[in-house]
Amino acid sequence: MTPLVLPDWAVVSEKRRAHIARVTALLDEWAARMHLDAAEAQAWHDAGRWHDALRDATPAALRAIYDAPDLPDGILHGPAAALMLERVGETRATVLEAVRWHTTGHPEWDRTGRALFMADFLEPGRNWMHADRAFLAAQLPHNFDGVFRQAVRMRLEWTLREGNRIFEGTVALWNAVR
């Protein structure tokens, strides 16, 4: 698969670059184990390497690219990265929608969006629920939809436990998979 190359406009720390590499590696592993065709495997890889390309940009820089007053600063990086990708010629809607909504979810995602959502959540560098998340990551090639439903549920439970805002797209996603 293609090596991890970020766009010139990316703003990422070394820690973020390592996260992106783990997400992309997980997506590549799943694509190989699921025997995806080359186009879909490349879409998964690209969504992984671009999803957090602007994660370490300042809120002001993100709002200069994509200003949505209804969105908090912490989730602007996905929509801003998708817009930057469009500006440089990316046309695959499946990749753009995966990057755009990877933080909140989207009910109309295809497998690329769903795979990115899971890889971002299940990547092994996160410091909590290691055994549970590793089990789900290992099961994904055998039960994609079941693992997706479980990942969405776990993300919703965490959001509620932390007292964070639940976005309309997240609620619609849950309603689409339950």
TIRO-2110 file (N, C-alpha, C; in Angstrom, 1 decimal):
// TIRO-2110
0.8, -1.2, 0.0, N, 1, A
0.0, 0.0, 0.0, CA, 1, A
0.9, 1.2, 0.0, C, 1, A
0.3, 2.3, -0.3, N, 2, A
1.0, 3.6, -0.4, CA, 2, A
1.6, 4.0, 1.0, C, 2, A
2.8, 4.5, 1.0, N, 3, A
3.4, 5.0, 2.3, CA, 3, A
2.6, 6.2, 2.8, C, 3, A
2.7, 6.5, 4.1, N, 4, A
2.0, 7.6, 4.7, CA, 4, A
2.6, 8.9, 4.3, C, 4, A
1.9, 9.6, 3.4, N, 5, A
2.3, 10.9, 2.9, CA, 5, A
1.2, 11.8, 3.1, C, 5, A
1.5, 12.9, 3.9, N, 6, A
0.4, 13.8, 4.2, CA, 6, A
0.5, 15.0, 3.2, C, 6, A
-0.6, 15.7, 3.0, N, 7, A
-0.6, 16.9, 2.1, CA, 7, A
0.3, 18.0, 2.6, C, 7, A
0.7, 18.8, 1.7, N, 8, A
1.6, 20.0, 2.1, CA, 8, A
0.9, 20.9, 3.1, C, 8, A
-0.4, 20.9, 3.1, N, 9, A
-1.2, 21.8, 4.0, CA, 9, A
-1.5, 21.2, 5.3, C, 9, A
-1.1, 20.0, 5.6, N, 10, A
-1.3, 19.3, 6.8, CA, 10, A
-0.7, 20.0, 8.0, C, 10, A
-1.3, 20.0, 9.1, N, 11, A
-0.8, 20.6, 10.4, CA, 11, A
-0.9, 19.5, 11.4, C, 11, A
0.2, 18.7, 11.7, N, 12, A
0.1, 17.6, 12.6, CA, 12, A
1.4, 17.6, 13.4, C, 12, A
1.3, 17.2, 14.7, N, 13, A
2.4, 17.0, 15.5, CA, 13, A
3.0, 15.6, 15.2, C, 13, A
4.1, 15.3, 15.8, N, 14, A
4.6, 13.9, 15.7, CA, 14, A
3.7, 12.9, 16.3, C, 14, A
3.1, 13.2, 17.5, N, 15, A
2.1, 12.4, 18.1, CA, 15, A
0.9, 12.1, 17.2, C, 15, A
0.5, 13.2, 16.6, N, 16, A
-0.7, 13.0, 15.7, CA, 16, A
-0.3, 12.2, 14.5, C, 16, A
0.9, 12.4, 13.9, N, 17, A
1.4, 11.6, 12.8, CA, 17, A
1.4, 10.1, 13.1, C, 17, A
1.8, 9.8, 14.4, N, 18, A
1.9, 8.4, 14.8, CA, 18, A
0.4, 7.8, 14.9, C, 18, A
-0.5, 8.6, 15.4, N, 19, A
-1.9, 8.2, 15.4, CA, 19, A
-2.4, 7.9, 14.0, C, 19, A
-2.2, 8.8, 13.1, N, 20, A
-2.6, 8.7, 11.7, CA, 20, A
-2.0, 7.4, 11.1, C, 20, A
-0.7, 7.2, 11.4, N, 21, A
-0.1, 5.9, 10.9, CA, 21, A
-0.7, 4.7, 11.4, C, 21, A
-1.1, 4.7, 12.7, N, 22, A
-1.8, 3.5, 13.3, CA, 22, A
-3.1, 3.3, 12.7, C, 22, A
-3.9, 4.4, 12.5, N, 23, A
-5.2, 4.3, 11.9, CA, 23, A
-5.1, 3.7, 10.5, C, 23, A
-4.2, 4.3, 9.7, N, 24, A
-4.0, 3.8, 8.3, CA, 24, A
-3.5, 2.4, 8.3, C, 24, A
-2.6, 2.0, 9.2, N, 25, A
-2.2, 0.6, 9.2, CA, 25, A
-3.3, -0.4, 9.5, C, 25, A
-4.2, 0.0, 10.4, N, 26, A
-5.3, -0.8, 10.8, CA, 26, A
-6.3, -0.9, 9.6, C, 26, A
-6.5, 0.2, 8.9, N, 27, A
-7.4, 0.1, 7.7, CA, 27, A
-6.8, -0.8, 6.6, C, 27, A
-5.5, -0.6, 6.4, N, 28, A
-4.8, -1.5, 5.4, CA, 28, A
-4.9, -3.0, 5.8, C, 28, A
-4.7, -3.3, 7.1, N, 29, A
-4.8, -4.6, 7.5, CA, 29, A
-6.2, -5.2, 7.3, C, 29, A
-7.2, -4.4, 7.7, N, 30, A
-8.6, -4.9, 7.4, CA, 30, A
-8.9, -5.1, 5.9, C, 30, A
-8.4, -4.1, 5.1, N, 31, A
-8.7, -4.2, 3.7, CA, 31, A
-8.0, -5.5, 3.1, C, 31, A
-6.8, -5.8, 3.6, N, 32, A
-6.2, -7.0, 3.1, CA, 32, A
-6.9, -8.3, 3.6, C, 32, A
-7.3, -8.3, 4.8, N, 33, A
-8.0, -9.5, 5.4, CA, 33, A
-9.4, -9.7, 4.8, C, 33, A
-10.0, -8.6, 4.3, N, 34, A
-11.3, -8.7, 3.7, CA, 34, A
-11.2, -8.8, 2.2, C, 34, A
-10.0, -8.8, 1.7, N, 35, A
-9.8, -9.0, 0.2, CA, 35, A
-10.6, -7.9, -0.6, C, 35, A
-10.5, -6.7, -0.1, N, 36, A
-11.1, -5.6, -0.9, CA, 36, A
-10.5, -5.4, -2.2, C, 36, A
-11.2, -4.9, -3.2, N, 37, A
-10.6, -4.6, -4.5, CA, 37, A
-9.7, -3.4, -4.3, C, 37, A
-8.8, -3.2, -5.2, N, 38, A
-7.8, -2.2, -5.1, CA, 38, A
-8.3, -0.8, -4.9, C, 38, A
-9.4, -0.4, -5.5, N, 39, A
-10.0, 0.9, -5.4, CA, 39, A
-10.5, 1.2, -4.0, C, 39, A
-11.2, 0.2, -3.5, N, 40, A
-11.8, 0.4, -2.1, CA, 40, A
-10.7, 0.4, -1.1, C, 40, A
-9.7, -0.5, -1.2, N, 41, A
-8.6, -0.5, -0.3, CA, 41, A
-7.8, 0.8, -0.3, C, 41, A
-7.7, 1.4, -1.5, N, 42, A
-7.0, 2.7, -1.6, CA, 42, A
-7.8, 3.8, -1.0, C, 42, A
-9.1, 3.8, -1.1, N, 43, A
-10.0, 4.7, -0.5, CA, 43, A
-9.9, 4.7, 1.0, C, 43, A
-9.9, 3.4, 1.6, N, 44, A
-9.7, 3.3, 3.0, CA, 44, A
-8.4, 3.9, 3.5, C, 44, A
-7.3, 3.6, 2.7, N, 45, A
-6.0, 4.1, 3.1, CA, 45, A
-6.0, 5.6, 3.1, C, 45, A
-6.5, 6.2, 2.0, N, 46, A
-6.5, 7.6, 1.9, CA, 46, A
-7.3, 8.3, 2.9, C, 46, A
-8.5, 7.8, 3.2, N, 47, A
-9.3, 8.3, 4.3, CA, 47, A
-8.5, 8.3, 5.6, C, 47, A
-7.8, 7.2, 5.9, N, 48, A
-7.1, 7.1, 7.1, CA, 48, A
-5.9, 8.2, 7.2, C, 48, A
-5.2, 8.3, 6.1, N, 49, A
-4.1, 9.2, 6.1, CA, 49, A
-4.5, 10.7, 6.1, C, 49, A
-5.7, 11.0, 5.7, N, 50, A
-6.1, 12.4, 5.6, CA, 50, A
-7.0, 12.8, 6.7, C, 50, A
-7.6, 11.9, 7.5, N, 51, A
-8.7, 12.2, 8.4, CA, 51, A
-8.2, 13.3, 9.5, C, 51, A
-7.0, 13.2, 9.9, N, 52, A
-6.6, 14.2, 11.0, CA, 52, A
-5.5, 15.1, 10.4, C, 52, A
-5.5, 15.3, 9.1, N, 53, A
-4.4, 16.2, 8.5, CA, 53, A
-4.4, 17.6, 9.1, C, 53, A
-5.5, 18.1, 9.6, N, 54, A
-5.6, 19.4, 10.2, CA, 54, A
-5.9, 19.4, 11.7, C, 54, A
-5.8, 18.3, 12.3, N, 55, A
-6.2, 18.1, 13.7, CA, 55, A
-5.4, 19.1, 14.6, C, 55, A
-4.2, 19.4, 14.3, N, 56, A
-3.4, 20.3, 15.2, CA, 56, A
-3.4, 21.7, 14.7, C, 56, A
-4.2, 22.1, 13.8, N, 57, A
-4.3, 23.5, 13.3, CA, 57, A
-5.1, 24.2, 14.4, C, 57, A
-4.8, 25.5, 14.5, N, 58, A
-5.5, 26.4, 15.5, CA, 58, A
-7.0, 26.5, 15.1, C, 58, A
-7.9, 26.8, 16.0, N, 59, A
-9.3, 27.0, 15.7, CA, 59, A
-9.4, 28.2, 14.7, C, 59, A
-8.6, 29.2, 14.8, N, 60, A
-8.7, 30.3, 13.9, CA, 60, A
-8.4, 29.9, 12.5, C, 60, A
-7.3, 29.1, 12.3, N, 61, A
-6.9, 28.6, 11.0, CA, 61, A
-8.0, 27.7, 10.4, C, 61, A
-8.6, 26.8, 11.3, N, 62, A
-9.7, 25.9, 10.8, CA, 62, A
-10.9, 26.7, 10.4, C, 62, A
-11.3, 27.7, 11.1, N, 63, A
-12.5, 28.6, 10.8, CA, 63, A
-12.2, 29.4, 9.5, C, 63, A
-10.9, 29.7, 9.3, N, 64, A
-10.6, 30.4, 8.0, CA, 64, A
-10.9, 29.5, 6.8, C, 64, A
-10.8, 28.2, 7.0, N, 65, A
-11.0, 27.2, 5.9, CA, 65, A
-12.5, 26.9, 5.9, C, 65, A
-13.1, 26.6, 7.0, N, 66, A
-14.4, 26.1, 7.1, CA, 66, A
-15.1, 26.7, 8.4, C, 66, A
-15.8, 27.7, 8.2, N, 67, A
-16.4, 28.3, 9.4, CA, 67, A
-17.9, 27.9, 9.5, C, 67, A
-18.1, 27.1, 10.5, N, 68, A
-19.5, 26.7, 10.8, CA, 68, A
-19.8, 27.0, 12.2, C, 68, A
-20.5, 28.1, 12.4, N, 69, A
-20.7, 28.6, 13.8, CA, 69, A
-21.4, 27.6, 14.7, C, 69, A
-22.1, 26.7, 14.2, N, 70, A
-22.8, 25.7, 15.0, CA, 70, A
-21.9, 24.5, 15.5, C, 70, A
-20.7, 24.4, 14.9, N, 71, A
-19.8, 23.4, 15.3, CA, 71, A
-18.7, 23.9, 16.2, C, 71, A
-18.4, 23.1, 17.3, N, 72, A
-17.3, 23.5, 18.2, CA, 72, A
-15.9, 23.3, 17.5, C, 72, A
-15.0, 24.0, 18.0, N, 73, A
-13.6, 24.0, 17.5, CA, 73, A
-13.1, 22.6, 17.3, C, 73, A
-13.3, 21.7, 18.3, N, 74, A
-12.8, 20.4, 18.3, CA, 74, A
-13.1, 19.4, 17.2, C, 74, A
-14.2, 19.8, 16.4, N, 75, A
-14.6, 18.9, 15.3, CA, 75, A
-14.5, 19.5, 14.0, C, 75, A
-13.9, 20.7, 13.9, N, 76, A
-13.8, 21.4, 12.6, CA, 76, A
-12.7, 20.8, 11.7, C, 76, A
-11.8, 20.1, 12.3, N, 77, A
-10.7, 19.5, 11.5, CA, 77, A
-11.1, 18.6, 10.4, C, 77, A
-12.2, 17.8, 10.6, N, 78, A
-12.7, 16.9, 9.5, CA, 78, A
-13.3, 17.7, 8.4, C, 78, A
-14.3, 18.5, 8.6, N, 79, A
-14.8, 19.3, 7.5, CA, 79, A
-13.8, 20.2, 6.8, C, 79, A
-12.9, 20.8, 7.6, N, 80, A
-11.8, 21.6, 6.9, CA, 80, A
-10.9, 20.8, 6.1, C, 80, A
-10.5, 19.6, 6.5, N, 81, A
-9.7, 18.7, 5.7, CA, 81, A
-10.4, 18.3, 4.4, C, 81, A
-11.6, 17.9, 4.6, N, 82, A
-12.4, 17.5, 3.4, CA, 82, A
-12.5, 18.7, 2.4, C, 82, A
-12.7, 19.9, 2.8, N, 83, A
-12.7, 21.0, 1.9, CA, 83, A
-11.4, 21.2, 1.3, C, 83, A
-10.3, 21.1, 2.0, N, 84, A
-9.0, 21.3, 1.4, CA, 84, A
-8.7, 20.2, 0.4, C, 84, A
-9.1, 19.0, 0.7, N, 85, A
-9.0, 17.9, -0.3, CA, 85, A
-9.7, 18.2, -1.6, C, 85, A
-10.9, 18.7, -1.5, N, 86, A
-11.7, 19.1, -2.6, CA, 86, A
-11.0, 20.2, -3.4, C, 86, A
-10.4, 21.1, -2.7, N, 87, A
-9.7, 22.2, -3.4, CA, 87, A
-8.5, 21.7, -4.2, C, 87, A
-7.9, 20.6, -3.8, N, 88, A
-6.7, 20.1, -4.5, CA, 88, A
-7.1, 19.0, -5.5, C, 88, A
-8.4, 18.8, -5.6, N, 89, A
-8.8, 17.9, -6.7, CA, 89, A
-9.4, 16.5, -6.3, C, 89, A
-9.5, 16.2, -5.0, N, 90, A
-10.0, 14.9, -4.6, CA, 90, A
-11.5, 14.9, -4.9, C, 90, A
-12.0, 13.9, -5.6, N, 91, A
-13.4, 13.8, -6.1, CA, 91, A
-14.1, 12.6, -5.5, C, 91, A
-13.4, 11.7, -4.9, N, 92, A
-14.1, 10.5, -4.4, CA, 92, A
-15.0, 10.9, -3.2, C, 92, A
-16.3, 10.9, -3.4, N, 93, A
-17.3, 11.3, -2.4, CA, 93, A
-17.2, 10.4, -1.1, C, 93, A
-16.9, 9.1, -1.3, N, 94, A
-16.8, 8.2, -0.2, CA, 94, A
-15.6, 8.6, 0.8, C, 94, A
-14.5, 9.0, 0.2, N, 95, A
-13.4, 9.5, 1.0, CA, 95, A
-13.7, 10.8, 1.6, C, 95, A
-14.2, 11.7, 0.9, N, 96, A
-14.5, 13.1, 1.4, CA, 96, A
-15.5, 13.0, 2.5, C, 96, A
-16.5, 12.2, 2.4, N, 97, A
-17.5, 12.1, 3.5, CA, 97, A
-17.0, 11.4, 4.7, C, 97, A
-16.1, 10.4, 4.5, N, 98, A
-15.4, 9.7, 5.6, CA, 98, A
-14.6, 10.7, 6.4, C, 98, A
-13.8, 11.5, 5.7, N, 99, A
-12.9, 12.5, 6.4, CA, 99, A
-13.8, 13.6, 7.1, C, 99, A
-14.7, 14.1, 6.3, N, 100, A
-15.6, 15.2, 6.8, CA, 100, A
-16.3, 14.8, 8.2, C, 100, A
-16.8, 13.6, 8.3, N, 101, A
-17.6, 13.3, 9.4, CA, 101, A
-17.0, 12.3, 10.4, C, 101, A
-15.7, 12.0, 10.3, N, 102, A
-15.1, 10.9, 11.1, CA, 102, A
-15.3, 11.1, 12.6, C, 102, A
-15.4, 12.3, 13.0, N, 103, A
-15.5, 12.6, 14.5, CA, 103, A
-16.9, 12.4, 15.0, C, 103, A
-17.9, 12.8, 14.2, N, 104, A
-19.3, 12.7, 14.7, CA, 104, A
-20.0, 11.5, 14.1, C, 104, A
-19.7, 11.0, 13.0, N, 105, A
-20.4, 10.0, 12.3, CA, 105, A
-21.4, 10.5, 11.3, C, 105, A
-21.9, 9.7, 10.4, N, 106, A
-22.8, 10.1, 9.4, CA, 106, A
-23.7, 8.9, 9.0, C, 106, A
-25.0, 9.0, 9.0, N, 107, A
-25.9, 7.9, 8.8, CA, 107, A
-25.8, 7.3, 7.4, C, 107, A
-25.4, 8.0, 6.4, N, 108, A
-25.4, 7.6, 5.0, CA, 108, A
-24.0, 7.1, 4.5, C, 108, A
-23.1, 6.9, 5.5, N, 109, A
-21.7, 6.4, 5.1, CA, 109, A
-21.8, 5.1, 4.4, C, 109, A
-20.9, 4.8, 3.5, N, 110, A
-20.6, 3.5, 3.0, CA, 110, A
-19.5, 2.9, 3.9, C, 110, A
-18.9, 1.8, 3.4, N, 111, A
-18.0, 1.1, 4.2, CA, 111, A
-16.7, 1.9, 4.5, C, 111, A
-16.4, 2.8, 3.6, N, 112, A
-15.2, 3.7, 3.8, CA, 112, A
-15.3, 4.5, 5.1, C, 112, A
-16.4, 5.2, 5.2, N, 113, A
-16.7, 6.1, 6.3, CA, 113, A
-16.8, 5.2, 7.6, C, 113, A
-17.5, 4.1, 7.5, N, 114, A
-17.6, 3.3, 8.7, CA, 114, A
-16.3, 2.7, 9.1, C, 114, A
-15.5, 2.3, 8.2, N, 115, A
-14.2, 1.7, 8.5, CA, 115, A
-13.3, 2.8, 9.2, C, 115, A
-13.3, 4.0, 8.6, N, 116, A
-12.5, 5.0, 9.2, CA, 116, A
-13.0, 5.3, 10.7, C, 116, A
-14.2, 5.4, 10.9, N, 117, A
-14.8, 5.7, 12.2, CA, 117, A
-14.3, 4.6, 13.2, C, 117, A
-14.3, 3.3, 12.7, N, 118, A
-13.9, 2.3, 13.6, CA, 118, A
-12.4, 2.3, 13.8, C, 118, A
-11.6, 2.5, 12.8, N, 119, A
-10.2, 2.5, 12.9, CA, 119, A
-9.7, 3.6, 13.8, C, 119, A
-10.3, 4.8, 13.7, N, 120, A
-10.0, 5.9, 14.6, CA, 120, A
-10.3, 5.6, 16.0, C, 120, A
-11.3, 4.9, 16.3, N, 121, A
-11.7, 4.5, 17.6, CA, 121, A
-11.0, 3.3, 18.2, C, 121, A
-10.7, 2.3, 17.3, N, 122, A
-10.1, 1.1, 17.7, CA, 122, A
-8.5, 1.0, 17.6, C, 122, A
-7.9, 2.0, 17.0, N, 123, A
-6.5, 1.9, 16.9, CA, 123, A
-5.8, 1.7, 18.2, C, 123, A
-4.7, 0.9, 18.2, N, 124, A
-4.1, 0.4, 19.4, CA, 124, A
-3.4, 1.4, 20.3, C, 124, A
-3.2, 2.6, 19.8, N, 125, A
-2.4, 3.5, 20.6, CA, 125, A
-3.2, 4.3, 21.7, C, 125, A
-4.5, 4.1, 21.7, N, 126, A
-5.4, 4.7, 22.7, CA, 126, A
-5.2, 4.0, 24.0, C, 126, A
-5.3, 4.8, 25.1, N, 127, A
-4.9, 4.3, 26.4, CA, 127, A
-6.1, 3.8, 27.3, C, 127, A
-7.1, 3.3, 26.7, N, 128, A
-8.2, 2.7, 27.5, CA, 128, A
-8.9, 1.5, 26.8, C, 128, A
-9.4, 0.7, 27.6, N, 129, A
-10.1, -0.5, 27.1, CA, 129, A
-9.3, -1.3, 26.0, C, 129, A
-8.1, -1.5, 26.3, N, 130, A
-7.2, -2.2, 25.3, CA, 130, A
-7.7, -3.5, 24.8, C, 130, A
-8.1, -4.4, 25.8, N, 131, A
-8.5, -5.7, 25.4, CA, 131, A
-9.8, -5.7, 24.6, C, 131, A
-10.8, -4.9, 25.0, N, 132, A
-12.1, -4.8, 24.3, CA, 132, A
-11.9, -4.3, 22.9, C, 132, A
-11.1, -3.2, 22.8, N, 133, A
-10.9, -2.6, 21.5, CA, 133, A
-10.1, -3.5, 20.6, C, 133, A
-9.1, -4.2, 21.1, N, 134, A
-8.3, -5.1, 20.3, CA, 134, A
-9.1, -6.3, 19.8, C, 134, A
-10.0, -6.8, 20.7, N, 135, A
-10.9, -7.9, 20.3, CA, 135, A
-11.8, -7.4, 19.1, C, 135, A
-12.4, -6.2, 19.2, N, 136, A
-13.3, -5.7, 18.2, CA, 136, A
-12.5, -5.5, 16.9, C, 136, A
-11.3, -5.0, 17.0, N, 137, A
-10.4, -4.8, 15.8, CA, 137, A
-10.2, -6.1, 15.1, C, 137, A
-9.9, -7.2, 15.9, N, 138, A
-9.6, -8.5, 15.3, CA, 138, A
-10.9, -9.1, 14.7, C, 138, A
-12.0, -8.8, 15.2, N, 139, A
-13.3, -9.4, 14.7, CA, 139, A
-13.8, -8.6, 13.4, C, 139, A
-13.4, -7.4, 13.2, N, 140, A
-13.9, -6.6, 12.1, CA, 140, A
-14.0, -7.3, 10.8, C, 140, A
-12.9, -8.0, 10.3, N, 141, A
-13.0, -8.6, 9.0, CA, 141, A
-14.1, -9.7, 8.9, C, 141, A
-14.5, -10.2, 10.0, N, 142, A
-15.5, -11.3, 10.0, CA, 142, A
-16.9, -10.9, 10.3, C, 142, A
-17.0, -9.7, 10.9, N, 143, A
-18.3, -9.2, 11.3, CA, 143, A
-18.3, -7.6, 11.2, C, 143, A
-18.1, -7.1, 10.1, N, 144, A
-18.0, -5.7, 9.9, CA, 144, A
-19.2, -4.9, 10.5, C, 144, A
-20.4, -5.3, 10.2, N, 145, A
-21.6, -4.6, 10.6, CA, 145, A
-21.7, -4.7, 12.1, C, 145, A
-21.5, -5.9, 12.7, N, 146, A
-21.6, -6.0, 14.1, CA, 146, A
-20.6, -5.2, 14.9, C, 146, A
-19.4, -5.2, 14.4, N, 147, A
-18.3, -4.4, 15.1, CA, 147, A
-18.6, -2.9, 14.9, C, 147, A
-19.2, -2.5, 13.8, N, 148, A
-19.5, -1.1, 13.6, CA, 148, A
-20.6, -0.7, 14.6, C, 148, A
-21.6, -1.5, 14.7, N, 149, A
-22.7, -1.2, 15.7, CA, 149, A
-22.1, -1.1, 17.1, C, 149, A
-21.3, -2.0, 17.5, N, 150, A
-20.7, -2.0, 18.8, CA, 150, A
-19.8, -0.7, 19.0, C, 150, A
-19.0, -0.4, 18.0, N, 151, A
-18.1, 0.8, 18.1, CA, 151, A
-19.0, 2.1, 18.2, C, 151, A
-20.1, 2.2, 17.5, N, 152, A
-20.9, 3.4, 17.6, CA, 152, A
-21.5, 3.4, 19.0, C, 152, A
-22.0, 2.3, 19.5, N, 153, A
-22.6, 2.2, 20.9, CA, 153, A
-21.5, 2.6, 21.9, C, 153, A
-20.3, 2.1, 21.8, N, 154, A
-19.3, 2.5, 22.8, CA, 154, A
-18.9, 3.9, 22.7, C, 154, A
-18.9, 4.5, 21.5, N, 155, A
-18.6, 5.9, 21.4, CA, 155, A
-19.7, 6.8, 22.0, C, 155, A
-21.0, 6.4, 21.8, N, 156, A
-22.1, 7.1, 22.4, CA, 156, A
-22.1, 7.0, 23.9, C, 156, A
-21.8, 5.8, 24.4, N, 157, A
-21.7, 5.7, 25.9, CA, 157, A
-20.6, 6.5, 26.5, C, 157, A
-19.5, 6.6, 25.8, N, 158, A
-18.4, 7.4, 26.3, CA, 158, A
-18.8, 8.9, 26.3, C, 158, A
-19.4, 9.3, 25.2, N, 159, A
-19.8, 10.7, 25.0, CA, 159, A
-20.8, 11.1, 26.2, C, 159, A
-21.8, 10.2, 26.4, N, 160, A
-22.7, 10.5, 27.5, CA, 160, A
-22.0, 10.5, 28.9, C, 160, A
-21.1, 9.5, 29.1, N, 161, A
-20.4, 9.4, 30.4, CA, 161, A
-19.6, 10.7, 30.6, C, 161, A
-19.0, 11.2, 29.6, N, 162, A
-18.2, 12.4, 29.7, CA, 162, A
-19.0, 13.7, 29.7, C, 162, A
-20.3, 13.6, 29.4, N, 163, A
-21.1, 14.8, 29.4, CA, 163, A
-20.9, 15.7, 28.2, C, 163, A
-20.4, 15.1, 27.1, N, 164, A
-20.2, 15.8, 25.9, CA, 164, A
-21.4, 15.9, 25.0, C, 164, A
-21.4, 16.9, 24.1, N, 165, A
-22.5, 17.1, 23.2, CA, 165, A
-22.7, 15.9, 22.2, C, 165, A
-23.9, 15.5, 22.0, N, 166, A
-24.2, 14.5, 21.0, CA, 166, A
-24.7, 15.2, 19.8, C, 166, A
-24.1, 15.0, 18.6, N, 167, A
-24.4, 15.7, 17.4, CA, 167, A
-25.5, 15.0, 16.7, C, 167, A
-26.3, 15.7, 15.9, N, 168, A
-27.4, 15.1, 15.1, CA, 168, A
-26.9, 14.0, 14.3, C, 168, A
-25.8, 14.1, 13.6, N, 169, A
-25.3, 13.1, 12.8, CA, 169, A
-25.0, 11.8, 13.5, C, 169, A
-24.5, 12.0, 14.8, N, 170, A
-24.2, 10.8, 15.6, CA, 170, A
-25.5, 10.1, 16.0, C, 170, A
-26.6, 10.8, 16.4, N, 171, A
-27.8, 10.2, 16.7, CA, 171, A
-28.4, 9.5, 15.5, C, 171, A
-28.4, 10.2, 14.3, N, 172, A
-28.9, 9.6, 13.1, CA, 172, A
-28.1, 8.3, 12.7, C, 172, A
-26.8, 8.3, 13.0, N, 173, A
-26.0, 7.2, 12.7, CA, 173, A
-26.4, 6.0, 13.6, C, 173, A
-26.6, 6.3, 14.9, N, 174, A
-27.0, 5.2, 15.8, CA, 174, A
-28.4, 4.7, 15.4, C, 174, A
-29.3, 5.6, 15.1, N, 175, A
-30.6, 5.1, 14.6, CA, 175, A
-30.6, 4.3, 13.4, C, 175, A
-29.6, 4.5, 12.5, N, 176, A
-29.4, 3.8, 11.3, CA, 176, A
-28.8, 2.4, 11.5, C, 176, A
-28.1, 2.2, 12.6, N, 177, A
-27.4, 0.9, 12.8, CA, 177, A
-28.0, 0.0, 13.9, C, 177, A
-28.9, 0.6, 14.7, N, 178, A
-29.4, -0.2, 15.9, CA, 178, A
-30.5, -1.2, 15.4, C, 178, A
END
